[in-house]
Amino acid sequence: MKTNFDCETGPIGVFDSGYGGLTILSSIRQAMPDYDYIYLGDNARAPYGTRSFDIVYRFTLEAVKQLFDRGCHLVILACNTASAKALRTIQQRDLPQIDPSRRVLGVIRPTVEAIGDISRNGHVGIFATPGTVASGSYEIEISHLHPDFKVTSHACPMWVPLVENREADRPGADYFVRQETEALMKADNDIDTIVLGCTHYPLLYPKIREAVAEGIEIVKQGDIVARSLADYLRRHPEMDNRLTRGGTTTYLTTESPEKFSDLASLFLGEDVKAERVEN
Ligand code: DGL
């Protein structure tokens, strides 16, 4: 593979275990259309949500290195599971060795910052993959930023397969959405804010909206991450100057490009052409 590690400027890397990060990429591109992007989906090894810590860390680090090799100075982990299980170690242990000037950012911190202005009573529910819930990452971040908040996390193992099998807007999904929303509200009936802490879940938004009381805020991460990234680049001109602006997006997948292109349109609402890479 051609290595662009020595390039002084490059695109923004966006990584996800598969398709879900496309919901984040879509919001980022809408907010910042001038930049160049490389999206990498590790579809061959997805889902990450049920995998162990070590595996998610190892796969995520490989992906980050791959994006660095392709010239990215900044990589967004557009995957809650990877952000929960790999981000801290990569930031603290790997980046100083690989290249201390490069940055890897996740989606959990900006989401937690945003809910401080959204929740009125501090009772927050998190829907996420079993891996993200087991990591306790939302609880840890929220306890730092909003120590008075009560957090209830709930794993929804069926939701990613439902979305990937194009069942999100079909009647069969109603059962699984109701099952999880009822379990969450039973655990804390005062919840006034629910975070969709998995990149696939915005595709189930209409059904989740229907299943919970009107006054409950349902937080999608895309716009939050996009706003946070724009703010980060305003505060870090040294990074902003290293990002190329051509308005292009390159799609890479570790699985079949045809399969990726087919399902990617569901998440992006547009057709894309993907290229296969080794993981
Ligand atoms: N993208 C993952 C997340 O946001 C969900 C898909 C998976 O389990 O790999 O947690």
Boltz pocket constraint, residues with backbone or C-beta under 6 A from the ligand:
constraints:
  - pocket:
      binder: B
      contacts: [[A, 16], [A, 17], [A, 18], [A, 20], [A, 21], [A, 46], [A, 47], [A, 48], [A, 49], [A, 50], [A, 78], [A, 79], [A, 80], [A, 81], [A, 82], [A, 129], [A, 132], [A, 160], [A, 197], [A, 198], [A, 199], [A, 200]]
      max_distance: 6.0
